[in-house]
Amino acid sequence: MKNPFRTLPSMSRRSLIAGSAMSLLLPTFGRAEVETNPDIVIVGAGAAGIAAAHALSERGIRYVMVEAGSRIGGRAYTETETFGVPFDHGAHWVQSETRNPYFERAKDGPYRFYRAPDNYRVFDAGGEVDSDALAVLWRTWENVEEAMGEAGENGWDVAPSTVASDSGAWANTAWFGIGPWEMGKDMDDFSCLDWWNSADSIDWYCAAGYGRLVADHGAGLPVALDTAVTRIAWDGAGVTVETTGGTIKARAVILTVSTGVLASGDIVFDPALPVSMQEAIHGIPMGDYNHIALHFSQDIFGMGEDGYLLHQVDDSMEAFGALTNASGSGLAYCDVGGSFARELEAAGEQASIDFVMEKLRAMLGSDVDRTFRKGATTAWRSDPLFRGCYASASFGAYPMRRVLREPIGERIFLAGEACHPELWATVGGAALSGTEVAARTVEALG
């Protein structure tokens, strides 16, 4: 059985440099001059791009890393301006401790890094539920996961909604927890086989923020910020990468943008990508997962640091799950996923905050308003640099994850969380993919 609270907010992106005959100096993160004729262009300075840059540097390969945004880190982003405490906009759970390179970095670095506690409270319309109701919830949850696991073990590339037939008072809650809360998708929008082949792990927290880990790892690397890639031509020798800051020629490109960006057509490929790759990009689409972050002056949830809060979900499937008092900061990550996350994102920040506050009042009473300081939300679907949270296979599309890892003309190489066979949807998976793809790219260039 997978951890019932195994949420996967993980997270990545892009930008560039100069012309062919003339040299154009663009902004850099690491203060070093941007080379105009590198061997390899890395598109995106998220976890995958940062890992690829380190791997190329270790091999003495000349590269340029470009990023469309104004910062590095991609979907792993921590800031303190909003609440005065670390706020992870994307990735928060540090997972896969035996394989995730960030796990060891956090463990050995100057961070408060600790295993996630297992505290939770669950409410229904009548208040906090008793142990008998909890037993029913967890049994229902297990039954759904067992049905999905059986499908995955048998190689059935089908949607969970076709095999999980549990009913009862807690069925919707289990469906919410396994689908929107974990996968960022409804139960009819992803593959049991893809879910089954994902790596399970125990959650850990970095009090300074996961984004801080990624930013620290990327500090000092040269990267051109605020420069978007608009076109990649690969019809001749090498590649020609056109950007809002000029054109650059290289022998190959490592492309770490999300499948959402690739599917959007914001980057034009000339010639077009092979049909099999286009099908893979659309077959491994981005999900929807947003934090509705609320800051409280006191721990109104009564679980100490890092407790989990759930409420019984009705047929509307309008629900959130919360990580409360994150690292003792007073910040609650009240998270929504799937189609309901898209609806709330479209409705706007205040509508999202109002939804959660109303639910919390019903659960906890007037202390919610008395101690509430401020709220803020993320909107990953609306951000043109990401267009969603993280990628999982649609039912029937599981084999396409392998296609994402295939080089295109031995010159275009995709990397990122979507490309990792087991650690997709995680920062660790993105980093491992970046390192592995960098090595394959160097090997292909000879």
LUMLOTI-855611 format. One line per field, with one value per residue (C-alpha): residue number from 1; x, y, z; residue in one letter. Coordinates in Angstrom, 3 decimals, decimal comma. Last residue first. Example, Ala and Ser with C-alpha at 12.3 -4.5 7.8 and 13.67 -1.06 7.14 Angstrom:
REM residues 2
num = [2:1] .
x = [13,670:12,300] .
y = [-1,060:-4,500] .
z = [7,140:7,800] .
residu = [S:A] .
This chain:
REM residues 446
num = [446:445:444:443:442:441:440:439:438:437:436:435:434:433:432:431:430:429:428:427:426:425:424:423:422:421:420:419:418:417:416:415:414:413:412:411:410:409:408:407:406:405:404:403:402:401:400:399:398:397:396:395:394:393:392:391:390:389:388:387:386:385:384:383:382:381:380:379:378:377:376:375:374:373:372:371:370:369:368:367:366:365:364:363:362:361:360:359:358:357:356:355:354:353:352:351:350:349:348:347:346:345:344:343:342:341:340:339:338:337:336:335:334:333:332:331:330:329:328:327:326:325:324:323:322:321:320:319:318:317:316:315:314:313:312:311:310:309:308:307:306:305:304:303:302:301:300:299:298:297:296:295:294:293:292:291:290:289:288:287:286:285:284:283:282:281:280:279:278:277:276:275:274:273:272:271:270:269:268:267:266:265:264:263:262:261:260:259:258:257:256:255:254:253:252:251:250:249:248:247:246:245:244:243:242:241:240:239:238:237:236:235:234:233:232:231:230:229:228:227:226:225:224:223:222:221:220:219:218:217:216:215:214:213:212:211:210:209:208:207:206:205:204:203:202:201:200:199:198:197:196:195:194:193:192:191:190:189:188:187:186:185:184:183:182:181:180:179:178:177:176:175:174:173:172:171:170:169:168:167:166:165:164:163:162:161:160:159:158:157:156:155:154:153:152:151:150:149:148:147:146:145:144:143:142:141:140:139:138:137:136:135:134:133:132:131:130:129:128:127:126:125:124:123:122:121:120:119:118:117:116:115:114:113:112:111:110:109:108:107:106:105:104:103:102:101:100:99:98:97:96:95:94:93:92:91:90:89:88:87:86:85:84:83:82:81:80:79:78:77:76:75:74:73:72:71:70:69:68:67:66:65:64:63:62:61:60:59:58:57:56:55:54:53:52:51:50:49:48:47:46:45:44:43:42:41:40:39:38:37:36:35:34:33:32:31:30:29:28:27:26:25:24:23:22:21:20:19:18:17:16:15:14:13:12:11:10:9:8:7:6:5:4:3:2:1] .
x = [31,429:28,334:26,116:28,216:27,977:24,201:23,909:25,879:23,740:20,627:21,630:22,364:19,192:17,071:18,487:17,640:14,095:13,504:14,769:12,445:9,538:6,540:8,377:10,559:9,850:10,643:12,156:11,244:8,319:10,592:12,946:15,047:14,457:17,386:17,568:20,639:20,859:18,040:15,588:16,896:14,532:13,584:10,114:9,473:9,864:7,035:4,981:4,584:2,189:-0,201:-3,270:-4,561:-3,015:0,548:1,657:3,252:3,704:2,062:0,536:1,248:4,909:6,418:3,007:1,756:-2,006:-1,838:0,562:-1,659:-0,404:-2,450:-2,042:-3,606:-2,996:-3,229:-5,925:-5,930:-9,383:-10,893:-10,002:-10,522:-14,237:-14,929:-12,587:-14,344:-17,081:-14,753:-12,121:-14,497:-15,438:-11,777:-10,903:-13,518:-12,845:-9,126:-9,868:-12,443:-9,930:-7,200:-9,193:-12,156:-9,947:-7,612:-10,628:-11,951:-8,542:-8,047:-11,479:-10,402:-7,440:-5,924:-6,432:-4,022:-4,415:-0,761:-0,989:1,650:2,055:5,824:6,194:7,809:4,486:1,727:-0,786:-0,445:-3,945:-6,171:-8,751:-12,133:-14,815:-15,579:-19,230:-20,281:-19,134:-15,642:-15,102:-12,479:-8,742:-6,062:-2,440:-0,029:3,351:4,401:2,092:-1,203:-3,654:-5,022:-5,284:-1,499:-1,372:-0,803:-2,159:-0,886:-2,986:-1,567:-3,946:-1,369:-2,191:-2,140:-3,215:-1,832:0,566:0,223:2,073:0,081:0,364:4,162:4,209:2,020:4,324:7,300:5,728:4,829:8,462:9,050:8,308:11,160:11,693:10,394:8,323:8,449:5,209:3,413:1,406:2,315:5,983:5,017:2,731:5,320:7,523:10,736:14,019:15,366:18,992:20,183:22,894:25,851:25,206:24,073:22,593:20,064:19,052:17,537:13,897:15,205:16,111:18,025:19,858:20,792:23,605:24,102:20,960:17,238:17,398:15,759:14,568:12,167:10,840:13,239:12,471:14,997:14,344:17,472:20,744:22,426:25,970:26,036:27,039:24,034:22,301:22,607:21,548:18,496:17,506:17,782:16,016:13,169:12,698:12,092:14,084:12,331:13,434:10,866:10,953:8,427:8,857:9,008:7,119:8,533:6,124:5,424:1,975:0,917:1,987:0,114:-2,975:-2,994:-4,318:-7,385:-10,334:-9,346:-9,057:-5,583:-2,966:-1,613:-1,554:-4,303:-6,351:-6,277:-5,318:-6,675:-9,742:-10,671:-10,240:-12,469:-15,064:-15,183:-15,590:-19,352:-19,661:-18,602:-15,463:-15,438:-11,792:-11,179:-12,563:-12,050:-8,369:-7,883:-6,404:-2,954:-3,443:-0,017:-1,203:0,713:-0,847:-4,397:-3,775:-2,259:-5,277:-7,608:-5,326:-5,236:-9,028:-9,276:-6,571:-8,411:-11,653:-9,842:-8,294:-11,680:-13,429:-10,728:-11,053:-14,787:-14,143:-11,371:-13,709:-14,423:-13,881:-17,073:-20,611:-20,185:-17,078:-13,608:-10,214:-7,162:-3,630:-0,167:2,439:5,541:7,676:11,339:13,679:15,929:16,856:19,353:23,079:23,848:24,567:20,958:19,680:22,336:21,770:18,069:18,677:20,384:17,129:17,952:17,774:15,778:13,006:11,121:11,534:7,960:7,695:7,779:5,734:5,153:7,214:6,735:9,546:8,355:7,670:4,349:4,655:8,308:9,760:10,359:10,822:10,620:10,899:8,728:11,523:14,617:16,279:14,874:13,517:11,847:12,640:15,835:18,955:21,944:24,933:27,398:31,071:31,844:34,596:33,119:32,404:30,855:28,533:27,270:26,808:24,822:22,674:21,819:20,840:18,725:16,904:16,264:14,982:17,128:15,496:16,901:20,416:22,382:25,290:28,638:28,776:29,067:27,968:29,432:27,623:29,992:30,127:28,026:26,361:22,800:23,502:21,941:22,659:25,801:25,287:28,238:28,051:28,303:26,128:23,948:23,551:21,752:18,999:15,853:13,941:11,877:11,164:8,569:7,256:4,076:3,676:1,353:2,040:-0,419:-2,082:1,397:1,257:0,000] .
y = [11,665:13,886:10,964:10,283:13,907:13,784:10,517:11,944:15,093:12,921:10,976:14,075:15,866:12,750:12,315:15,928:15,656:12,425:14,016:16,965:14,557:14,077:11,285:9,153:5,811:6,059:9,581:11,623:13,538:14,759:16,445:15,754:15,744:15,366:17,065:16,412:12,656:13,166:13,232:11,328:8,823:9,562:10,862:7,599:5,644:7,649:6,723:3,146:4,422:6,054:3,813:5,676:9,150:9,166:11,492:14,931:17,572:20,878:22,546:24,993:25,521:28,722:29,928:30,087:29,591:25,880:26,490:28,905:29,173:30,731:33,274:33,836:36,160:36,469:34,127:33,724:35,086:33,874:30,210:30,412:30,860:27,167:24,298:22,062:24,281:27,270:25,277:24,535:28,193:29,214:26,731:28,017:31,671:31,237:29,756:32,440:35,093:33,682:33,415:31,561:30,079:28,605:27,278:25,483:24,093:22,784:21,158:19,362:17,733:18,959:21,072:21,741:23,581:24,244:25,670:28,148:28,721:28,331:25,209:23,269:23,507:24,383:22,258:20,109:20,254:18,210:19,947:19,062:19,792:16,230:17,329:13,876:14,613:14,518:13,922:16,312:15,861:17,560:16,476:17,656:19,215:20,711:20,522:18,730:21,205:22,631:26,172:26,432:30,163:33,322:31,652:31,775:30,237:28,725:27,500:25,302:24,108:20,794:20,328:17,607:17,892:15,585:12,336:11,297:14,765:14,706:11,041:11,672:14,494:12,195:9,463:12,020:13,088:16,711:19,289:20,384:22,986:22,924:25,823:26,473:27,957:25,017:24,318:20,615:21,375:23,813:21,253:18,515:20,621:22,302:20,448:20,454:19,442:20,874:19,663:20,786:24,453:27,583:30,541:33,133:36,304:37,508:36,527:33,159:31,163:27,915:26,547:22,912:20,674:20,154:20,943:20,372:20,898:24,280:25,205:28,127:30,446:29,986:32,559:34,847:36,290:34,657:33,635:31,085:30,734:28,425:30,155:29,064:26,067:23,795:26,615:27,295:23,622:23,320:26,672:25,467:22,562:25,010:26,267:23,737:20,880:18,132:14,357:11,959:8,182:6,535:4,944:4,737:4,970:1,778:1,265:4,821:4,427:1,122:2,551:5,271:8,794:10,934:8,874:9,166:12,934:14,404:16,105:12,648:12,663:15,060:14,892:11,085:9,037:11,446:12,474:8,874:7,969:10,863:9,942:6,371:7,428:7,081:3,934:2,639:0,963:0,264:0,894:-0,806:1,588:4,748:3,873:4,513:1,679:0,507:-3,011:-4,590:-7,225:-5,582:-2,256:-3,597:-5,382:-2,209:-0,139:-2,597:-2,656:1,135:1,342:-1,293:0,401:3,727:2,019:0,341:3,686:5,409:2,591:2,577:6,336:5,973:3,508:5,698:8,657:11,477:15,167:17,104:16,234:17,079:14,877:15,577:13,872:14,759:13,690:13,200:10,984:13,121:13,926:12,997:15,866:18,436:21,642:22,896:23,656:20,796:17,081:15,881:18,394:17,434:13,756:14,090:16,377:13,544:11,540:7,841:6,252:9,143:8,898:11,974:15,559:16,929:20,649:21,113:24,034:27,466:26,580:29,374:29,999:32,491:36,248:35,439:36,654:37,757:34,478:32,629:29,004:27,684:24,116:24,251:25,979:26,407:29,444:32,946:35,558:33,062:32,057:30,262:29,534:27,352:27,601:24,755:23,978:20,447:19,958:16,692:18,019:21,102:18,924:17,092:20,341:21,858:18,740:18,844:22,517:21,859:18,961:20,838:23,922:26,150:25,450:24,982:23,590:24,449:22,166:22,522:26,227:29,062:32,293:31,729:33,573:35,564:34,455:36,337:33,131:34,187:35,681:38,536:38,472:39,375:39,349:38,370:39,031:36,584:33,909:35,704:35,426:34,241:32,258:30,919:27,839:25,628:23,098:20,527:18,317:18,336:14,642:13,912:10,648:11,060:7,676:6,094:3,462:0,000] .
z = [-29,653:-29,870:-28,895:-25,793:-24,700:-25,121:-23,216:-20,273:-20,207:-20,397:-17,293:-15,215:-16,276:-15,704:-12,215:-11,401:-12,758:-10,851:-7,651:-8,159:-8,316:-10,620:-12,457:-10,212:-11,917:-15,662:-15,585:-18,647:-17,134:-14,333:-16,763:-19,840:-23,599:-25,997:-29,395:-31,549:-32,128:-34,656:-31,766:-28,784:-27,109:-23,488:-24,330:-26,206:-22,959:-21,388:-24,458:-23,256:-20,508:-22,965:-22,726:-19,678:-19,608:-18,374:-15,620:-15,792:-13,118:-12,103:-15,143:-17,953:-16,928:-18,359:-19,585:-15,976:-15,998:-15,213:-12,307:-10,412:-6,831:-4,063:-1,288:2,137:5,073:8,824:10,107:13,899:14,707:11,432:11,951:15,692:14,924:14,341:13,533:11,004:9,596:9,769:7,896:5,026:4,688:4,821:2,066:-0,369:0,479:-0,257:-3,675:-4,510:-3,465:-5,722:-8,914:-10,392:-13,130:-10,527:-8,643:-11,710:-12,649:-9,102:-9,338:-12,503:-10,797:-7,565:-4,479:-1,637:1,653:2,511:6,033:7,204:10,951:10,544:12,710:9,854:7,997:10,474:8,558:5,449:4,067:1,793:-0,360:-1,767:-4,305:-5,413:-5,905:-4,715:-1,168:0,302:4,011:5,281:5,595:7,698:7,873:10,553:9,894:13,205:16,191:15,692:17,230:13,992:15,350:15,532:16,105:14,059:10,932:7,336:4,576:1,393:-1,299:-2,981:-6,468:-8,314:-11,924:-14,175:-17,077:-20,048:-20,821:-23,931:-25,487:-25,344:-26,346:-29,393:-30,490:-30,026:-32,169:-34,828:-35,153:-34,142:-36,791:-39,026:-37,748:-34,174:-32,841:-29,094:-27,788:-29,404:-26,266:-26,177:-25,470:-22,711:-21,091:-21,556:-19,313:-20,480:-20,011:-23,579:-23,905:-27,216:-29,587:-31,710:-31,096:-32,891:-31,066:-32,136:-30,329:-27,082:-27,625:-28,664:-31,742:-31,260:-34,291:-33,962:-35,214:-38,919:-40,862:-40,325:-36,575:-36,151:-32,661:-32,346:-29,631:-26,720:-24,057:-22,409:-18,968:-17,539:-19,201:-16,974:-15,671:-12,636:-9,426:-7,407:-8,975:-5,953:-3,646:-5,819:-5,692:-1,915:-1,416:-3,633:-1,259:1,572:4,575:6,812:4,565:4,924:4,489:2,950:2,805:-0,601:-3,461:-6,961:-9,888:-11,820:-10,313:-11,133:-14,770:-15,005:-13,323:-15,978:-15,558:-16,242:-14,993:-11,330:-11,480:-11,825:-9,624:-8,848:-5,065:-4,010:-7,224:-7,589:-4,520:-1,928:-3,916:-4,680:-1,013:0,020:-2,596:-1,276:2,360:2,865:0,794:-2,583:-3,889:-7,619:-8,447:-11,818:-14,444:-12,344:-12,032:-15,784:-17,818:-18,948:-17,619:-17,125:-14,659:-11,820:-12,764:-12,682:-9,385:-7,985:-8,998:-7,279:-4,235:-4,196:-4,104:-1,392:0,678:0,618:1,640:4,527:5,480:5,504:7,375:10,041:10,356:10,944:13,763:15,219:15,633:13,200:13,909:13,391:12,301:8,629:8,432:9,741:9,626:11,725:10,946:12,391:10,712:11,095:8,033:8,440:9,094:7,505:9,292:6,780:6,686:4,281:4,699:4,950:2,430:-0,101:0,623:-0,109:-3,056:-4,938:-4,808:-5,078:-1,613:-0,142:-2,708:-1,466:-0,335:-0,073:-0,854:-4,626:-5,904:-4,411:-1,347:1,176:3,670:6,320:6,061:4,407:0,813:0,801:2,077:-1,210:-2,212:-5,763:-7,027:-10,147:-12,051:-9,882:-11,489:-11,597:-14,022:-16,303:-19,876:-18,849:-20,885:-20,073:-22,406:-22,694:-23,291:-22,113:-19,530:-18,315:-14,815:-16,386:-18,473:-15,383:-13,441:-16,301:-16,653:-12,943:-13,198:-16,278:-14,645:-11,393:-13,192:-15,370:-18,734:-22,230:-22,035:-25,174:-26,036:-27,788:-27,133:-29,638:-27,924:-24,479:-21,713:-19,518:-15,887:-13,327:-12,037:-12,776:-16,161:-18,108:-21,856:-23,787:-27,554:-29,769:-33,496:-36,364:-34,816:-32,338:-28,608:-25,533:-23,753:-21,658:-19,715:-17,086:-13,917:-10,026:-7,395:-5,620:-5,100:-2,213:-0,428:2,418:2,084:1,897:-0,836:0,000] .
residu = [G:L:A:E:V:T:R:A:A:V:E:T:G:S:L:A:A:G:G:V:T:A:W:L:E:P:H:C:A:E:G:A:L:F:I:R:E:G:I:P:E:R:L:V:R:R:M:P:Y:A:G:F:S:A:S:A:Y:C:G:R:F:L:P:D:S:R:W:A:T:T:A:G:K:R:F:T:R:D:V:D:S:G:L:M:A:R:L:K:E:M:V:F:D:I:S:A:Q:E:G:A:A:E:L:E:R:A:F:S:G:G:V:D:C:Y:A:L:G:S:G:S:A:N:T:L:A:G:F:A:E:M:S:D:D:V:Q:H:L:L:Y:G:D:E:G:M:G:F:I:D:Q:S:F:H:L:A:I:H:N:Y:D:G:M:P:I:G:H:I:A:E:Q:M:S:V:P:L:A:P:D:F:V:I:D:G:S:A:L:V:G:T:S:V:T:L:I:V:A:R:A:K:I:T:G:G:T:T:E:V:T:V:G:A:G:D:W:A:I:R:T:V:A:T:D:L:A:V:P:L:G:A:G:H:D:A:V:L:R:G:Y:G:A:A:C:Y:W:D:I:S:D:A:S:N:W:W:D:L:C:S:F:D:D:M:D:K:G:M:E:W:P:G:I:G:F:W:A:T:N:A:W:A:G:S:D:S:A:V:T:S:P:A:V:D:W:G:N:E:G:A:E:G:M:A:E:E:V:N:E:W:T:R:W:L:V:A:L:A:D:S:D:V:E:G:G:A:D:F:V:R:Y:N:D:P:A:R:Y:F:R:Y:P:G:D:K:A:R:E:F:Y:P:N:R:T:E:S:Q:V:W:H:A:G:H:D:F:P:V:G:F:T:E:T:E:T:Y:A:R:G:G:I:R:S:G:A:E:V:M:V:Y:R:I:G:R:E:S:L:A:H:A:A:A:I:G:A:A:G:A:G:V:I:V:I:D:P:N:T:E:V:E:A:R:G:F:T:P:L:L:L:S:M:A:S:G:A:I:L:S:R:R:S:M:S:P:L:T:R:F:P:N:K:M] .
